Amino acid sequence: MGWLWAIIVGFVLGLIAKALIPGKQHSPLWLTTICGILGALVGNAVARAAGVETTRGIDWSRHVFQLVAAIIIVFVGDILYRETLGKRRARA
């Protein structure tokens, strides 16, 4: 069941990150979801390193770390996707 929550959280984080990044992103939904999952994992690691272990109620600080990481990873993933897509179309 943990993998299902990872996909759902990654999907939501990826969509929020994509909405916050200015301009049009060209990456497909599956890549956005994977980048969102990676953002959640990296955000958790950074939050743990910053000393955010557990809080009572909703852990807003951890979510902020996850969202910032997802924004960065979605942005970089979109750039890499456009670069590889452009090279593939140039060869054809």
Backbone as JSON, one array per atom type, in Angstrom:
{
  "sequence": "MGWLWAIIVGFVLGLIAKALIPGKQHSPLWLTTICGILGALVGNAVARAAGVETTRGIDWSRHVFQLVAAIIIVFVGDILYRETLGKRRARA",
  "N": [[0.82, -1.2, 0.0], [2.1, 1.15, 0.48], [3.48, 1.94, -1.82], [1.4, 2.79, -3.44], [0.49, 5.12, -2.15], [2.81, 6.6, -2.49], [2.79, 7.03, -5.25], [0.41, 8.5, -5.51], [0.94, 10.8, -3.91], [3.23, 11.72, -5.25], [2.11, 12.29, -7.75], [0.31, 14.39, -7.1], [2.1, 16.3, -5.95], [3.77, 16.7, -8.17], [1.98, 17.84, -10.03], [1.26, 20.21, -8.68], [3.77, 21.43, -8.53], [4.29, 21.74, -11.26], [2.31, 23.56, -11.9], [3.18, 25.79, -10.51], [5.56, 26.51, -11.68], [6.71, 28.93, -13.89], [5.62, 29.51, -17.29], [5.32, 27.18, -20.08], [5.36, 23.72, -19.62], [6.73, 20.81, -21.04], [6.88, 18.18, -20.43], [5.57, 14.84, -20.1], [2.72, 13.46, -18.29], [3.38, 11.14, -16.85], [6.11, 11.45, -16.41], [6.12, 13.76, -14.89], [4.85, 12.79, -12.61], [6.75, 10.91, -11.7], [8.88, 12.65, -11.17], [7.65, 14.11, -9.14], [7.42, 12.13, -7.16], [10.14, 11.67, -6.67], [10.73, 14.22, -5.71], [9.28, 14.22, -3.33], [10.68, 12.25, -1.89], [13.29, 13.37, -1.77], [12.66, 15.77, -0.48], [11.78, 14.79, 2.02], [14.2, 13.72, 2.97], [15.78, 16.04, 3.14], [14.28, 17.5, 4.99], [14.53, 15.84, 7.23], [17.29, 16.07, 7.61], [17.38, 18.72, 8.29], [16.36, 18.69, 10.77], [13.68, 18.25, 11.21], [11.72, 16.08, 12.51], [9.29, 14.72, 13.71], [6.03, 16.01, 14.05], [3.16, 17.23, 15.83], [-0.03, 16.8, 14.45], [-0.61, 18.21, 11.19], [2.22, 18.07, 9.18], [3.57, 20.65, 8.18], [6.04, 21.87, 7.59], [7.61, 19.8, 6.56], [6.14, 19.25, 4.25], [6.55, 21.6, 2.83], [9.3, 21.43, 2.29], [9.2, 19.15, 0.65], [7.66, 20.13, -1.49], [9.26, 22.22, -2.53], [11.51, 20.75, -3.32], [10.26, 19.14, -5.24], [9.48, 21.07, -7.12], [11.97, 21.93, -8.09], [13.0, 19.51, -9.14], [11.04, 18.8, -11.05], [11.29, 20.97, -12.77], [13.97, 20.68, -13.71], [13.72, 18.09, -14.79], [11.9, 18.61, -16.86], [13.42, 20.26, -18.53], [15.48, 18.46, -19.26], [13.91, 16.54, -20.56], [12.91, 18.01, -22.76], [15.34, 18.54, -24.05], [16.25, 15.93, -24.78], [14.11, 15.13, -26.34], [14.18, 17.02, -28.4], [16.65, 16.4, -29.63], [16.08, 13.88, -30.56], [14.06, 14.37, -32.42], [15.47, 15.92, -34.24], [17.19, 14.14, -35.48], [15.49, 12.56, -36.99]],
  "CA": [[0.0, 0.0, 0.0], [2.99, 2.3, 0.53], [3.8, 2.39, -3.18], [0.24, 3.51, -3.96], [0.55, 6.48, -1.59], [3.94, 7.3, -3.12], [2.34, 7.47, -6.58], [-0.59, 9.57, -5.34], [1.63, 12.01, -3.42], [4.07, 12.18, -6.35], [1.23, 12.87, -8.76], [-0.18, 15.69, -6.6], [3.25, 17.2, -5.86], [4.21, 17.02, -9.53], [1.03, 18.77, -10.62], [1.4, 21.52, -8.01], [5.05, 22.0, -8.97], [4.13, 22.14, -12.66], [1.46, 24.76, -11.91], [3.92, 26.92, -9.94], [6.67, 26.87, -12.56], [6.2, 29.8, -14.96], [5.8, 29.04, -18.65], [4.74, 25.89, -20.45], [6.21, 22.55, -19.48], [6.45, 19.87, -22.12], [7.02, 16.8, -19.97], [4.3, 14.12, -19.97], [2.2, 13.27, -16.94], [4.12, 10.07, -16.17], [7.39, 12.0, -15.97], [5.79, 14.68, -13.81], [4.58, 11.96, -11.43], [8.03, 10.37, -11.22], [9.6, 13.78, -10.57], [6.98, 14.4, -7.88], [7.83, 11.09, -6.2], [11.52, 11.99, -6.3], [10.67, 15.43, -4.89], [8.83, 13.82, -1.99], [11.78, 11.54, -1.22], [14.36, 14.33, -1.48], [12.14, 16.69, 0.53], [11.83, 14.1, 3.31], [15.59, 13.63, 3.4], [16.23, 17.39, 3.53], [13.58, 17.84, 6.24], [15.16, 15.07, 8.29], [18.6, 16.66, 7.84], [17.16, 20.03, 8.92], [15.91, 18.47, 12.14], [12.23, 18.1, 11.28], [11.45, 14.65, 12.64], [7.85, 14.51, 13.79], [5.26, 17.08, 14.68], [1.76, 16.86, 16.05], [-0.9, 17.36, 13.42], [-0.08, 18.22, 9.83], [3.65, 18.42, 9.16], [3.67, 21.65, 7.11], [7.43, 22.13, 7.2], [8.03, 18.69, 5.7], [5.47, 19.44, 2.97], [7.23, 22.7, 2.13], [10.54, 20.86, 1.76], [8.84, 18.27, -0.46], [7.2, 20.92, -2.63], [10.42, 22.91, -3.11], [12.29, 19.74, -4.03], [9.5, 18.73, -6.43], [9.57, 22.15, -8.12], [13.31, 21.89, -8.7], [13.15, 18.29, -9.92], [10.15, 18.89, -12.21], [11.91, 21.95, -13.67], [15.13, 20.04, -14.34], [13.22, 16.99, -15.6], [11.31, 19.15, -18.07], [14.52, 20.7, -19.39], [16.11, 17.26, -19.81], [12.96, 15.92, -21.5], [12.91, 18.8, -24.0], [16.63, 18.34, -24.72], [16.3, 14.62, -25.42], [13.08, 15.11, -27.38], [14.67, 17.82, -29.51], [17.7, 15.67, -30.33], [15.46, 12.75, -31.25], [13.35, 14.9, -33.58], [16.43, 16.46, -35.2], [17.74, 13.01, -36.23], [14.49, 11.96, -37.88]],
  "C": [[0.86, 1.25, 0.0], [3.32, 2.84, -0.86], [2.65, 3.16, -3.79], [0.21, 4.95, -3.44], [1.69, 7.27, -2.2], [3.54, 7.82, -4.5], [1.35, 8.62, -6.45], [0.07, 10.87, -4.91], [2.52, 12.57, -4.52], [3.27, 12.85, -7.44], [0.78, 14.27, -8.33], [0.97, 16.71, -6.52], [3.74, 17.63, -7.24], [3.29, 18.02, -10.19], [1.11, 20.16, -9.99], [2.69, 22.19, -8.47], [4.94, 22.51, -10.4], [3.3, 23.42, -12.77], [2.21, 25.99, -11.4], [5.09, 27.37, -10.8], [6.12, 27.75, -13.69], [6.49, 29.21, -16.34], [5.17, 27.68, -18.86], [5.77, 24.79, -20.27], [5.77, 21.52, -20.51], [6.53, 18.42, -21.68], [5.65, 16.14, -19.81], [3.94, 13.88, -18.5], [2.97, 12.19, -16.18], [5.45, 10.58, -15.65], [7.18, 12.99, -14.82], [5.53, 13.93, -12.51], [5.87, 11.39, -10.85], [8.86, 11.47, -10.56], [8.98, 14.19, -9.25], [7.33, 13.4, -6.79], [9.25, 11.36, -5.73], [11.58, 13.23, -5.41], [10.24, 15.12, -3.47], [9.95, 13.13, -1.21], [12.91, 12.49, -0.83], [13.91, 15.31, -0.4], [12.13, 16.07, 1.92], [13.25, 14.03, 3.85], [16.12, 14.99, 3.87], [15.57, 17.81, 4.84], [14.2, 17.11, 7.42], [16.53, 15.66, 8.64], [18.49, 18.02, 8.53], [16.61, 19.9, 10.33], [14.41, 18.36, 12.29], [11.95, 16.6, 11.33], [9.96, 14.36, 12.65], [7.21, 15.71, 14.47], [3.85, 16.57, 14.93], [0.92, 17.53, 14.98], [-0.25, 17.27, 12.04], [1.34, 18.75, 9.84], [3.92, 19.39, 8.0], [5.11, 21.88, 6.67], [7.95, 21.03, 6.27], [7.41, 18.84, 4.31], [6.11, 20.57, 2.16], [8.53, 22.2, 1.53], [10.24, 19.96, 0.56], [8.44, 19.06, -1.69], [8.36, 21.65, -3.31], [11.28, 21.93, -3.89], [11.58, 19.29, -5.3], [9.56, 19.8, -7.51], [10.91, 22.1, -8.84], [13.44, 20.67, -9.61], [12.26, 18.3, -11.16], [10.74, 19.86, -13.24], [13.08, 21.34, -14.43], [14.69, 18.88, -15.24], [12.6, 17.47, -16.9], [12.39, 19.62, -19.04], [15.19, 19.49, -20.05], [15.2, 16.56, -20.83], [12.95, 16.68, -22.82], [14.21, 18.62, -24.76], [16.68, 16.99, -25.44], [15.26, 14.51, -26.52], [13.53, 15.87, -28.59], [15.74, 17.11, -30.31], [17.12, 14.5, -31.11], [14.73, 13.23, -32.49], [14.3, 15.44, -34.65], [17.03, 15.33, -36.05], [16.76, 12.46, -37.25], [14.35, 12.68, -39.18]]
}
